[in-house]
Amino acid sequence: MKVAKAKGRLRGKQPKLNPRQEAHLVALHAAGEHTSAELAELFGVARSTVYRAVGRAAAAGR
């Protein structure tokens, strides 16, 4: 673990969406033109990922 950390290779699972994609997803959701299932299919993620991204955006907006 120490060797991996020293080499900068100690990371968790990479996010499915980069910040720009997540912002676009949240904007589309806020527009109300697409359902969560449609957004999930459009971005190639699960519905739970859509809900999580929208939740994070709502929490950051408070």
mmCIF file as Biopython writes it, N, C-alpha, C and O atoms, coordinates in Angstrom:
data_model
#
loop_
_atom_site.group_PDB
_atom_site.id
_atom_site.type_symbol
_atom_site.label_atom_id
_atom_site.label_alt_id
_atom_site.label_comp_id
_atom_site.label_asym_id
_atom_site.label_entity_id
_atom_site.label_seq_id
_atom_site.pdbx_PDB_ins_code
_atom_site.Cartn_x
_atom_site.Cartn_y
_atom_site.Cartn_z
_atom_site.occupancy
_atom_site.B_iso_or_equiv
_atom_site.auth_seq_id
_atom_site.auth_asym_id
_atom_site.pdbx_PDB_model_num
ATOM 1   N N  . MET A ? 1  ? 0.835   -1.186 0.000   1.0 0.0 1  A 1 
ATOM 2   C CA . MET A ? 1  ? 0.000   0.000  0.000   1.0 0.0 1  A 1 
ATOM 3   C C  . MET A ? 1  ? 0.880   1.249  0.000   1.0 0.0 1  A 1 
ATOM 4   O O  . MET A ? 1  ? 0.594   2.212  -0.712  1.0 0.0 1  A 1 
ATOM 5   N N  . LYS A ? 2  ? 1.941   1.235  0.792   1.0 0.0 2  A 1 
ATOM 6   C CA . LYS A ? 2  ? 2.823   2.396  0.859   1.0 0.0 2  A 1 
ATOM 7   C C  . LYS A ? 2  ? 3.512   2.634  -0.478  1.0 0.0 2  A 1 
ATOM 8   O O  . LYS A ? 2  ? 3.662   3.776  -0.912  1.0 0.0 2  A 1 
ATOM 9   N N  . VAL A ? 3  ? 3.926   1.557  -1.124  1.0 0.0 3  A 1 
ATOM 10  C CA . VAL A ? 3  ? 4.593   1.681  -2.418  1.0 0.0 3  A 1 
ATOM 11  C C  . VAL A ? 3  ? 3.620   2.230  -3.465  1.0 0.0 3  A 1 
ATOM 12  O O  . VAL A ? 3  ? 3.980   3.106  -4.251  1.0 0.0 3  A 1 
ATOM 13  N N  . ALA A ? 4  ? 2.405   1.719  -3.473  1.0 0.0 4  A 1 
ATOM 14  C CA . ALA A ? 4  ? 1.407   2.196  -4.431  1.0 0.0 4  A 1 
ATOM 15  C C  . ALA A ? 4  ? 1.086   3.663  -4.183  1.0 0.0 4  A 1 
ATOM 16  O O  . ALA A ? 4  ? 0.939   4.437  -5.129  1.0 0.0 4  A 1 
ATOM 17  N N  . LYS A ? 5  ? 0.978   4.043  -2.930  1.0 0.0 5  A 1 
ATOM 18  C CA . LYS A ? 5  ? 0.676   5.437  -2.593  1.0 0.0 5  A 1 
ATOM 19  C C  . LYS A ? 5  ? 1.831   6.340  -3.017  1.0 0.0 5  A 1 
ATOM 20  O O  . LYS A ? 5  ? 1.609   7.436  -3.530  1.0 0.0 5  A 1 
ATOM 21  N N  . ALA A ? 6  ? 3.053   5.882  -2.803  1.0 0.0 6  A 1 
ATOM 22  C CA . ALA A ? 6  ? 4.224   6.661  -3.189  1.0 0.0 6  A 1 
ATOM 23  C C  . ALA A ? 6  ? 4.286   6.863  -4.701  1.0 0.0 6  A 1 
ATOM 24  O O  . ALA A ? 6  ? 4.735   7.907  -5.176  1.0 0.0 6  A 1 
ATOM 25  N N  . LYS A ? 7  ? 3.836   5.865  -5.450  1.0 0.0 7  A 1 
ATOM 26  C CA . LYS A ? 7  ? 3.837   5.971  -6.910  1.0 0.0 7  A 1 
ATOM 27  C C  . LYS A ? 7  ? 2.601   6.688  -7.445  1.0 0.0 7  A 1 
ATOM 28  O O  . LYS A ? 7  ? 2.488   6.926  -8.648  1.0 0.0 7  A 1 
ATOM 29  N N  . GLY A ? 8  ? 1.677   7.031  -6.548  1.0 0.0 8  A 1 
ATOM 30  C CA . GLY A ? 8  ? 0.473   7.737  -6.983  1.0 0.0 8  A 1 
ATOM 31  C C  . GLY A ? 8  ? -0.554  6.830  -7.624  1.0 0.0 8  A 1 
ATOM 32  O O  . GLY A ? 8  ? -1.367  7.292  -8.424  1.0 0.0 8  A 1 
ATOM 33  N N  . ARG A ? 9  ? -0.539  5.563  -7.296  1.0 0.0 9  A 1 
ATOM 34  C CA . ARG A ? 9  ? -1.449  4.599  -7.919  1.0 0.0 9  A 1 
ATOM 35  C C  . ARG A ? 9  ? -2.522  4.101  -6.968  1.0 0.0 9  A 1 
ATOM 36  O O  . ARG A ? 9  ? -3.244  3.155  -7.283  1.0 0.0 9  A 1 
ATOM 37  N N  . LEU A ? 10 ? -2.630  4.723  -5.822  1.0 0.0 10 A 1 
ATOM 38  C CA . LEU A ? 10 ? -3.609  4.311  -4.840  1.0 0.0 10 A 1 
ATOM 39  C C  . LEU A ? 10 ? -4.863  5.155  -5.058  1.0 0.0 10 A 1 
ATOM 40  O O  . LEU A ? 10 ? -4.939  6.294  -4.598  1.0 0.0 10 A 1 
ATOM 41  N N  . ARG A ? 11 ? -5.834  4.596  -5.753  1.0 0.0 11 A 1 
ATOM 42  C CA . ARG A ? 11 ? -7.044  5.325  -6.078  1.0 0.0 11 A 1 
ATOM 43  C C  . ARG A ? 11 ? -8.239  4.404  -5.913  1.0 0.0 11 A 1 
ATOM 44  O O  . ARG A ? 11 ? -8.116  3.180  -5.885  1.0 0.0 11 A 1 
ATOM 45  N N  . GLY A ? 12 ? -9.384  5.030  -5.805  1.0 0.0 12 A 1 
ATOM 46  C CA . GLY A ? 12 ? -10.617 4.265  -5.761  1.0 0.0 12 A 1 
ATOM 47  C C  . GLY A ? 12 ? -11.157 4.089  -7.169  1.0 0.0 12 A 1 
ATOM 48  O O  . GLY A ? 12 ? -10.457 4.318  -8.155  1.0 0.0 12 A 1 
ATOM 49  N N  . LYS A ? 13 ? -12.391 3.685  -7.242  1.0 0.0 13 A 1 
ATOM 50  C CA . LYS A ? 13 ? -13.037 3.501  -8.530  1.0 0.0 13 A 1 
ATOM 51  C C  . LYS A ? 13 ? -13.240 4.856  -9.208  1.0 0.0 13 A 1 
ATOM 52  O O  . LYS A ? 13 ? -13.644 5.826  -8.568  1.0 0.0 13 A 1 
ATOM 53  N N  . GLN A ? 14 ? -12.959 4.909  -10.488 1.0 0.0 14 A 1 
ATOM 54  C CA . GLN A ? 14 ? -13.098 6.150  -11.237 1.0 0.0 14 A 1 
ATOM 55  C C  . GLN A ? 14 ? -14.573 6.453  -11.484 1.0 0.0 14 A 1 
ATOM 56  O O  . GLN A ? 14 ? -15.361 5.530  -11.690 1.0 0.0 14 A 1 
ATOM 57  N N  . PRO A ? 15 ? -14.960 7.731  -11.468 1.0 0.0 15 A 1 
ATOM 58  C CA . PRO A ? 15 ? -16.363 8.090  -11.694 1.0 0.0 15 A 1 
ATOM 59  C C  . PRO A ? 15 ? -16.794 7.808  -13.128 1.0 0.0 15 A 1 
ATOM 60  O O  . PRO A ? 15 ? -15.998 7.919  -14.060 1.0 0.0 15 A 1 
ATOM 61  N N  . LYS A ? 16 ? -18.069 7.441  -13.295 1.0 0.0 16 A 1 
ATOM 62  C CA . LYS A ? 16 ? -18.605 7.160  -14.622 1.0 0.0 16 A 1 
ATOM 63  C C  . LYS A ? 16 ? -18.724 8.427  -15.453 1.0 0.0 16 A 1 
ATOM 64  O O  . LYS A ? 16 ? -18.535 8.401  -16.669 1.0 0.0 16 A 1 
ATOM 65  N N  . LEU A ? 17 ? -19.038 9.537  -14.790 1.0 0.0 17 A 1 
ATOM 66  C CA . LEU A ? 17 ? -19.225 10.805 -15.481 1.0 0.0 17 A 1 
ATOM 67  C C  . LEU A ? 17 ? -18.161 11.797 -15.035 1.0 0.0 17 A 1 
ATOM 68  O O  . LEU A ? 17 ? -17.861 11.914 -13.847 1.0 0.0 17 A 1 
ATOM 69  N N  . ASN A ? 18 ? -17.592 12.512 -16.005 1.0 0.0 18 A 1 
ATOM 70  C CA . ASN A ? 18 ? -16.673 13.571 -15.610 1.0 0.0 18 A 1 
ATOM 71  C C  . ASN A ? 18 ? -17.498 14.784 -15.176 1.0 0.0 18 A 1 
ATOM 72  O O  . ASN A ? 18 ? -18.704 14.807 -15.418 1.0 0.0 18 A 1 
ATOM 73  N N  . PRO A ? 19 ? -16.899 15.774 -14.554 1.0 0.0 19 A 1 
ATOM 74  C CA . PRO A ? 19 ? -17.676 16.917 -14.049 1.0 0.0 19 A 1 
ATOM 75  C C  . PRO A ? 19 ? -18.500 17.644 -15.118 1.0 0.0 19 A 1 
ATOM 76  O O  . PRO A ? 19 ? -19.602 18.117 -14.837 1.0 0.0 19 A 1 
ATOM 77  N N  . ARG A ? 20 ? -17.979 17.732 -16.315 1.0 0.0 20 A 1 
ATOM 78  C CA . ARG A ? 20 ? -18.712 18.402 -17.394 1.0 0.0 20 A 1 
ATOM 79  C C  . ARG A ? 20 ? -19.953 17.598 -17.783 1.0 0.0 20 A 1 
ATOM 80  O O  . ARG A ? 20 ? -21.022 18.172 -17.988 1.0 0.0 20 A 1 
ATOM 81  N N  . GLN A ? 21 ? -19.818 16.276 -17.885 1.0 0.0 21 A 1 
ATOM 82  C CA . GLN A ? 21 ? -20.959 15.428 -18.201 1.0 0.0 21 A 1 
ATOM 83  C C  . GLN A ? 21 ? -22.001 15.476 -17.098 1.0 0.0 21 A 1 
ATOM 84  O O  . GLN A ? 21 ? -23.201 15.513 -17.370 1.0 0.0 21 A 1 
ATOM 85  N N  . GLU A ? 22 ? -21.540 15.476 -15.846 1.0 0.0 22 A 1 
ATOM 86  C CA . GLU A ? 22 ? -22.468 15.510 -14.723 1.0 0.0 22 A 1 
ATOM 87  C C  . GLU A ? 22 ? -23.250 16.822 -14.714 1.0 0.0 22 A 1 
ATOM 88  O O  . GLU A ? 22 ? -24.450 16.830 -14.438 1.0 0.0 22 A 1 
ATOM 89  N N  . ALA A ? 23 ? -22.574 17.929 -15.016 1.0 0.0 23 A 1 
ATOM 90  C CA . ALA A ? 23 ? -23.260 19.225 -15.067 1.0 0.0 23 A 1 
ATOM 91  C C  . ALA A ? 23 ? -24.299 19.235 -16.191 1.0 0.0 23 A 1 
ATOM 92  O O  . ALA A ? 23 ? -25.388 19.786 -16.030 1.0 0.0 23 A 1 
ATOM 93  N N  . HIS A ? 24 ? -23.960 18.629 -17.320 1.0 0.0 24 A 1 
ATOM 94  C CA . HIS A ? 24 ? -24.906 18.550 -18.442 1.0 0.0 24 A 1 
ATOM 95  C C  . HIS A ? 24 ? -26.109 17.690 -18.073 1.0 0.0 24 A 1 
ATOM 96  O O  . HIS A ? 24 ? -27.248 18.040 -18.385 1.0 0.0 24 A 1 
ATOM 97  N N  . LEU A ? 25 ? -25.861 16.585 -17.421 1.0 0.0 25 A 1 
ATOM 98  C CA . LEU A ? 25 ? -26.943 15.704 -16.977 1.0 0.0 25 A 1 
ATOM 99  C C  . LEU A ? 25 ? -27.882 16.443 -16.023 1.0 0.0 25 A 1 
ATOM 100 O O  . LEU A ? 25 ? -29.102 16.349 -16.154 1.0 0.0 25 A 1 
ATOM 101 N N  . VAL A ? 26 ? -27.320 17.172 -15.073 1.0 0.0 26 A 1 
ATOM 102 C CA . VAL A ? 26 ? -28.130 17.910 -14.103 1.0 0.0 26 A 1 
ATOM 103 C C  . VAL A ? 26 ? -28.937 18.993 -14.803 1.0 0.0 26 A 1 
ATOM 104 O O  . VAL A ? 26 ? -30.096 19.227 -14.459 1.0 0.0 26 A 1 
ATOM 105 N N  . ALA A ? 27 ? -28.330 19.656 -15.783 1.0 0.0 27 A 1 
ATOM 106 C CA . ALA A ? 27 ? -29.046 20.701 -16.527 1.0 0.0 27 A 1 
ATOM 107 C C  . ALA A ? 27 ? -30.214 20.105 -17.306 1.0 0.0 27 A 1 
ATOM 108 O O  . ALA A ? 27 ? -31.293 20.696 -17.349 1.0 0.0 27 A 1 
ATOM 109 N N  . LEU A ? 28 ? -30.011 18.949 -17.918 1.0 0.0 28 A 1 
ATOM 110 C CA . LEU A ? 28 ? -31.095 18.298 -18.654 1.0 0.0 28 A 1 
ATOM 111 C C  . LEU A ? 28 ? -32.205 17.861 -17.703 1.0 0.0 28 A 1 
ATOM 112 O O  . LEU A ? 28 ? -33.387 17.963 -18.032 1.0 0.0 28 A 1 
ATOM 113 N N  . HIS A ? 29 ? -31.828 17.380 -16.535 1.0 0.0 29 A 1 
ATOM 114 C CA . HIS A ? 29 ? -32.816 16.960 -15.547 1.0 0.0 29 A 1 
ATOM 115 C C  . HIS A ? 29 ? -33.619 18.162 -15.049 1.0 0.0 29 A 1 
ATOM 116 O O  . HIS A ? 29 ? -34.836 18.082 -14.882 1.0 0.0 29 A 1 
ATOM 117 N N  . ALA A ? 30 ? -32.925 19.269 -14.816 1.0 0.0 30 A 1 
ATOM 118 C CA . ALA A ? 30 ? -33.593 20.475 -14.320 1.0 0.0 30 A 1 
ATOM 119 C C  . ALA A ? 30 ? -34.558 21.041 -15.361 1.0 0.0 30 A 1 
ATOM 120 O O  . ALA A ? 30 ? -35.570 21.646 -15.005 1.0 0.0 30 A 1 
ATOM 121 N N  . ALA A ? 31 ? -34.251 20.848 -16.634 1.0 0.0 31 A 1 
ATOM 122 C CA . ALA A ? 31 ? -35.133 21.335 -17.700 1.0 0.0 31 A 1 
ATOM 123 C C  . ALA A ? 31 ? -36.447 20.560 -17.709 1.0 0.0 31 A 1 
ATOM 124 O O  . ALA A ? 31 ? -37.467 21.073 -18.169 1.0 0.0 31 A 1 
ATOM 125 N N  . GLY A ? 32 ? -36.426 19.329 -17.204 1.0 0.0 32 A 1 
ATOM 126 C CA . GLY A ? 32 ? -37.638 18.532 -17.088 1.0 0.0 32 A 1 
ATOM 127 C C  . GLY A ? 32 ? -38.122 17.899 -18.381 1.0 0.0 32 A 1 
ATOM 128 O O  . GLY A ? 32 ? -39.261 17.437 -18.456 1.0 0.0 32 A 1 
ATOM 129 N N  . GLU A ? 33 ? -37.286 17.871 -19.383 1.0 0.0 33 A 1 
ATOM 130 C CA . GLU A ? 33 ? -37.688 17.306 -20.675 1.0 0.0 33 A 1 
ATOM 131 C C  . GLU A ? 33 ? -37.436 15.807 -20.772 1.0 0.0 33 A 1 
ATOM 132 O O  . GLU A ? 33 ? -37.971 15.143 -21.659 1.0 0.0 33 A 1 
ATOM 133 N N  . HIS A ? 34 ? -36.624 15.271 -19.866 1.0 0.0 34 A 1 
ATOM 134 C CA . HIS A ? 34 ? -36.254 13.855 -19.915 1.0 0.0 34 A 1 
ATOM 135 C C  . HIS A ? 34 ? -36.516 13.201 -18.569 1.0 0.0 34 A 1 
ATOM 136 O O  . HIS A ? 34 ? -36.402 13.834 -17.519 1.0 0.0 34 A 1 
ATOM 137 N N  . THR A ? 35 ? -36.866 11.936 -18.620 1.0 0.0 35 A 1 
ATOM 138 C CA . THR A ? 35 ? -37.019 11.171 -17.386 1.0 0.0 35 A 1 
ATOM 139 C C  . THR A ? 35 ? -35.638 10.696 -16.927 1.0 0.0 35 A 1 
ATOM 140 O O  . THR A ? 35 ? -34.664 10.766 -17.676 1.0 0.0 35 A 1 
ATOM 141 N N  . SER A ? 36 ? -35.571 10.222 -15.707 1.0 0.0 36 A 1 
ATOM 142 C CA . SER A ? 36 ? -34.313 9.710  -15.181 1.0 0.0 36 A 1 
ATOM 143 C C  . SER A ? 36 ? -33.830 8.504  -15.989 1.0 0.0 36 A 1 
ATOM 144 O O  . SER A ? 36 ? -32.633 8.346  -16.229 1.0 0.0 36 A 1 
ATOM 145 N N  . ALA A ? 37 ? -34.761 7.670  -16.399 1.0 0.0 37 A 1 
ATOM 146 C CA . ALA A ? 37 ? -34.398 6.489  -17.199 1.0 0.0 37 A 1 
ATOM 147 C C  . ALA A ? 37 ? -33.828 6.907  -18.559 1.0 0.0 37 A 1 
ATOM 148 O O  . ALA A ? 37 ? -32.867 6.309  -19.044 1.0 0.0 37 A 1 
ATOM 149 N N  . GLU A ? 38 ? -34.424 7.933  -19.168 1.0 0.0 38 A 1 
ATOM 150 C CA . GLU A ? 38 ? -33.915 8.416  -20.457 1.0 0.0 38 A 1 
ATOM 151 C C  . GLU A ? 38 ? -32.517 9.005  -20.310 1.0 0.0 38 A 1 
ATOM 152 O O  . GLU A ? 38 ? -31.651 8.782  -21.155 1.0 0.0 38 A 1 
ATOM 153 N N  . LEU A ? 39 ? -32.303 9.751  -19.241 1.0 0.0 39 A 1 
ATOM 154 C CA . LEU A ? 39 ? -30.979 10.326 -19.004 1.0 0.0 39 A 1 
ATOM 155 C C  . LEU A ? 39 ? -29.951 9.239  -18.748 1.0 0.0 39 A 1 
ATOM 156 O O  . LEU A ? 39 ? -28.818 9.319  -19.223 1.0 0.0 39 A 1 
ATOM 157 N N  . ALA A ? 40 ? -30.350 8.225  -17.996 1.0 0.0 40 A 1 
ATOM 158 C CA . ALA A ? 40 ? -29.439 7.114  -17.721 1.0 0.0 40 A 1 
ATOM 159 C C  . ALA A ? 40 ? -29.026 6.424  -19.012 1.0 0.0 40 A 1 
ATOM 160 O O  . ALA A ? 40 ? -27.852 6.106  -19.203 1.0 0.0 40 A 1 
ATOM 161 N N  . GLU A ? 41 ? -29.975 6.197  -19.887 1.0 0.0 41 A 1 
ATOM 162 C CA . GLU A ? 41 ? -29.665 5.546  -21.165 1.0 0.0 41 A 1 
ATOM 163 C C  . GLU A ? 41 ? -28.808 6.455  -22.043 1.0 0.0 41 A 1 
ATOM 164 O O  . GLU A ? 41 ? -27.875 5.991  -22.698 1.0 0.0 41 A 1 
ATOM 165 N N  . LEU A ? 42 ? -29.122 7.736  -22.053 1.0 0.0 42 A 1 
ATOM 166 C CA . LEU A ? 42 ? -28.389 8.704  -22.864 1.0 0.0 42 A 1 
ATOM 167 C C  . LEU A ? 42 ? -26.918 8.785  -22.463 1.0 0.0 42 A 1 
ATOM 168 O O  . LEU A ? 42 ? -26.036 8.854  -23.319 1.0 0.0 42 A 1 
ATOM 169 N N  . PHE A ? 43 ? -26.661 8.775  -21.146 1.0 0.0 43 A 1 
ATOM 170 C CA . PHE A ? 43 ? -25.291 8.898  -20.652 1.0 0.0 43 A 1 
ATOM 171 C C  . PHE A ? 43 ? -24.616 7.552  -20.412 1.0 0.0 43 A 1 
ATOM 172 O O  . PHE A ? 43 ? -23.429 7.508  -20.092 1.0 0.0 43 A 1 
ATOM 173 N N  . GLY A ? 44 ? -25.347 6.469  -20.562 1.0 0.0 44 A 1 
ATOM 174 C CA . GLY A ? 44 ? -24.757 5.138  -20.394 1.0 0.0 44 A 1 
ATOM 175 C C  . GLY A ? 44 ? -24.446 4.794  -18.953 1.0 0.0 44 A 1 
ATOM 176 O O  . GLY A ? 44 ? -23.453 4.125  -18.664 1.0 0.0 44 A 1 
ATOM 177 N N  . VAL A ? 45 ? -25.305 5.257  -18.040 1.0 0.0 45 A 1 
ATOM 178 C CA . VAL A ? 45 ? -25.124 4.976  -16.615 1.0 0.0 45 A 1 
ATOM 179 C C  . VAL A ? 45 ? -26.428 4.408  -16.061 1.0 0.0 45 A 1 
ATOM 180 O O  . VAL A ? 45 ? -27.440 4.357  -16.760 1.0 0.0 45 A 1 
ATOM 181 N N  . ALA A ? 46 ? -26.395 3.984  -14.805 1.0 0.0 46 A 1 
ATOM 182 C CA . ALA A ? 46 ? -27.593 3.473  -14.146 1.0 0.0 46 A 1 
ATOM 183 C C  . ALA A ? 46 ? -28.441 4.644  -13.634 1.0 0.0 46 A 1 
ATOM 184 O O  . ALA A ? 46 ? -27.948 5.759  -13.464 1.0 0.0 46 A 1 
ATOM 185 N N  . ARG A ? 47 ? -29.721 4.365  -13.395 1.0 0.0 47 A 1 
ATOM 186 C CA . ARG A ? 47 ? -30.605 5.411  -12.863 1.0 0.0 47 A 1 
ATOM 187 C C  . ARG A ? 47 ? -30.115 5.911  -11.520 1.0 0.0 47 A 1 
ATOM 188 O O  . ARG A ? 47 ? -30.250 7.095  -11.210 1.0 0.0 47 A 1 
ATOM 189 N N  . SER A ? 48 ? -29.551 5.029  -10.723 1.0 0.0 48 A 1 
ATOM 190 C CA . SER A ? 48 ? -29.047 5.440  -9.417  1.0 0.0 48 A 1 
ATOM 191 C C  . SER A ? 48 ? -27.933 6.476  -9.559  1.0 0.0 48 A 1 
ATOM 192 O O  . SER A ? 48 ? -27.803 7.362  -8.715  1.0 0.0 48 A 1 
ATOM 193 N N  . THR A ? 49 ? -27.135 6.372  -10.611 1.0 0.0 49 A 1 
ATOM 194 C CA . THR A ? 49 ? -26.083 7.357  -10.858 1.0 0.0 49 A 1 
ATOM 195 C C  . THR A ? 49 ? -26.697 8.712  -11.182 1.0 0.0 49 A 1 
ATOM 196 O O  . THR A ? 49 ? -26.173 9.749  -10.775 1.0 0.0 49 A 1 
ATOM 197 N N  . VAL A ? 50 ? -27.805 8.703  -11.913 1.0 0.0 50 A 1 
ATOM 198 C CA . VAL A ? 50 ? -28.506 9.948  -12.234 1.0 0.0 50 A 1 
ATOM 199 C C  . VAL A ? 50 ? -29.021 10.581 -10.944 1.0 0.0 50 A 1 
ATOM 200 O O  . VAL A ? 50 ? -28.821 11.773 -10.714 1.0 0.0 50 A 1 
ATOM 201 N N  . TYR A ? 51 ? -29.682 9.789  -10.107 1.0 0.0 51 A 1 
ATOM 202 C CA . TYR A ? 51 ? -30.212 10.305 -8.852  1.0 0.0 51 A 1 
ATOM 203 C C  . TYR A ? 51 ? -29.092 10.855 -7.961  1.0 0.0 51 A 1 
ATOM 204 O O  . TYR A ? 51 ? -29.252 11.894 -7.321  1.0 0.0 51 A 1 
ATOM 205 N N  . ARG A ? 52 ? -27.971 10.155 -7.930  1.0 0.0 52 A 1 
ATOM 206 C CA . ARG A ? 52 ? -26.845 10.577 -7.107  1.0 0.0 52 A 1 
ATOM 207 C C  . ARG A ? 52 ? -26.285 11.905 -7.600  1.0 0.0 52 A 1 
ATOM 208 O O  . ARG A ? 52 ? -25.969 12.784 -6.797  1.0 0.0 52 A 1 
ATOM 209 N N  . ALA A ? 53 ? -26.160 12.055 -8.920  1.0 0.0 53 A 1 
ATOM 210 C CA . ALA A ? 53 ? -25.621 13.289 -9.506  1.0 0.0 53 A 1 
ATOM 211 C C  . ALA A ? 53 ? -26.558 14.460 -9.216  1.0 0.0 53 A 1 
ATOM 212 O O  . ALA A ? 53 ? -26.101 15.551 -8.873  1.0 0.0 53 A 1 
ATOM 213 N N  . VAL A ? 54 ? -27.858 14.240 -9.352  1.0 0.0 54 A 1 
ATOM 214 C CA . VAL A ? 54 ? -28.845 15.295 -9.083  1.0 0.0 54 A 1 
ATOM 215 C C  . VAL A ? 54 ? -28.827 15.649 -7.595  1.0 0.0 54 A 1 
ATOM 216 O O  . VAL A ? 54 ? -28.944 16.821 -7.235  1.0 0.0 54 A 1 
ATOM 217 N N  . GLY A ? 55 ? -28.683 14.660 -6.750  1.0 0.0 55 A 1 
ATOM 218 C CA . GLY A ? 55 ? -28.603 14.902 -5.315  1.0 0.0 55 A 1 
ATOM 219 C C  . GLY A ? 55 ? -27.386 15.701 -4.926  1.0 0.0 55 A 1 
ATOM 220 O O  . GLY A ? 55 ? -27.465 16.600 -4.089  1.0 0.0 55 A 1 
ATOM 221 N N  . ARG A ? 56 ? -26.241 15.370 -5.540  1.0 0.0 56 A 1 
ATOM 222 C CA . ARG A ? 56 ? -25.025 16.132 -5.264  1.0 0.0 56 A 1 
ATOM 223 C C  . ARG A ? 56 ? -25.172 17.582 -5.701  1.0 0.0 56 A 1 
ATOM 224 O O  . ARG A ? 56 ? -24.727 18.492 -5.002  1.0 0.0 56 A 1 
ATOM 225 N N  . ALA A ? 57 ? -25.795 17.799 -6.853  1.0 0.0 57 A 1 
ATOM 226 C CA . ALA A ? 57 ? -25.997 19.158 -7.349  1.0 0.0 57 A 1 
ATOM 227 C C  . ALA A ? 57 ? -26.941 19.937 -6.437  1.0 0.0 57 A 1 
ATOM 228 O O  . ALA A ? 57 ? -26.735 21.127 -6.199  1.0 0.0 57 A 1 
ATOM 229 N N  . ALA A ? 58 ? -27.963 19.275 -5.932  1.0 0.0 58 A 1 
ATOM 230 C CA . ALA A ? 58 ? -28.907 19.933 -5.026  1.0 0.0 58 A 1 
ATOM 231 C C  . ALA A ? 58 ? -28.219 20.287 -3.712  1.0 0.0 58 A 1 
ATOM 232 O O  . ALA A ? 58 ? -28.452 21.361 -3.158  1.0 0.0 58 A 1 
ATOM 233 N N  . ALA A ? 59 ? -27.383 19.400 -3.220  1.0 0.0 59 A 1 
ATOM 234 C CA . ALA A ? 59 ? -26.680 19.656 -1.964  1.0 0.0 59 A 1 
ATOM 235 C C  . ALA A ? 59 ? -25.663 20.789 -2.127  1.0 0.0 59 A 1 
ATOM 236 O O  . ALA A ? 59 ? -25.463 21.582 -1.207  1.0 0.0 59 A 1 
ATOM 237 N N  . ALA A ? 60 ? -25.031 20.863 -3.282  1.0 0.0 60 A 1 
ATOM 238 C CA . ALA A ? 60 ? -24.062 21.926 -3.529  1.0 0.0 60 A 1 
ATOM 239 C C  . ALA A ? 60 ? -24.750 23.274 -3.713  1.0 0.0 60 A 1 
ATOM 240 O O  . ALA A ? 60 ? -24.167 24.321 -3.431  1.0 0.0 60 A 1 
ATOM 241 N N  . GLY A ? 61 ? -25.975 23.243 -4.182  1.0 0.0 61 A 1 
ATOM 242 C CA . GLY A ? 61 ? -26.716 24.475 -4.420  1.0 0.0 61 A 1 
ATOM 243 C C  . GLY A ? 61 ? -27.274 25.102 -3.151  1.0 0.0 61 A 1 
ATOM 244 O O  . GLY A ? 61 ? -27.674 26.266 -3.163  1.0 0.0 61 A 1 
ATOM 245 N N  . ARG A ? 62 ? -27.306 24.358 -2.070  1.0 0.0 62 A 1 
ATOM 246 C CA . ARG A ? 62 ? -27.868 24.885 -0.813  1.0 0.0 62 A 1 
ATOM 247 C C  . ARG A ? 62 ? -26.924 25.801 -0.096  1.0 0.0 62 A 1 
ATOM 248 O O  . ARG A ? 62 ? -27.256 26.318 0.970   1.0 0.0 62 A 1 
#
